[in-house]
Amino acid sequence: MIEEPFAAGNSIIHRIDPRFRVAAATFYSFTVALCYEFQPLIAALAVSMVSVLLSGVGLKKVFKRLALVNVFILLFWIVLPLTYAGNTVYSLGPVHVYPAGIVFAAKITIKSNAILMVLISFIATMTFATLGHSLSRLRIPEKLVFLLMITYRYIFVIQQEYQKIIRSIKIRGFKPKTTLHSYKTFAYVIGMLLIRASERADRVYNAMRCRGFKGKYYSLTDFQADTKSWVFVTIVSGVTLGILLMEVLFNE
């Protein structure tokens, strides 16, 4: 299973009703994604940093995940300054560096990090099962919730099947090389993996039917909309609206 290192804890964020955290994170993320001016984006980044501190998830773990995302964002810093048309700040033969591209890459970086930190603080601090039940309580279609949870669960089943196949071919002396034989072997591995996944899906479906499954997961957890959860969602909504107001004011 995927590790859930942030789910265990007793911080202020952990004690908030998961439904309120999902709703607040969604509203906040969409608002930040729609912002364009630097002032509201920097304010959003500061708010996200505060949320990480309040969640008590550990800055080292958070920065590791941010580093992985920023590796991909680095591609924007390579491509956009060279392709985003506008005034040229530097030229070297046919290569031109455009300041508009640098600005755009900076905005993407701030947005991505702000949204990711809030998702870590609000969403990653609950287990995946709790997230599924929270989405169900928020009236997300049951089929989508069911598909999400089943996908999460059986990604690891497929991974285990893949590891079994790889071990079996290594026992038979297979060593990957850049040869036609290696390419054919990997094609057979993929084909066998699909066959085993299909067979496992049939067995799981029949087993669930035998247990009376009717397309819905039930939870013994009773979510409580207590005072602190209402205060939390009110504060997050107010801050989010403030960021949106800054975007409107600085965009004029």
Secondary structure by P-SEA (a helix, b strand, c coil): cccccccccccccccccaaaaaaaaaaaaaaaaacccaaaaaaaaaaaaaaaaaacccaaaaaaaaaaaaaaaaaaaaccccccccccccccccbbbbaaaaaaaaaaaaaaaaaaaaaaaccccccaaaaaaaaaaacccaaaaaaaaaaaaaaaaaaaaaaaaaaaaaaacccccccaaaaaaaaaaaaaaaaaaaaaaaaaaaaaaaaccccbbbbcbbbbbcaaaaaaaaaaaaaaaaaaaaaaaaac
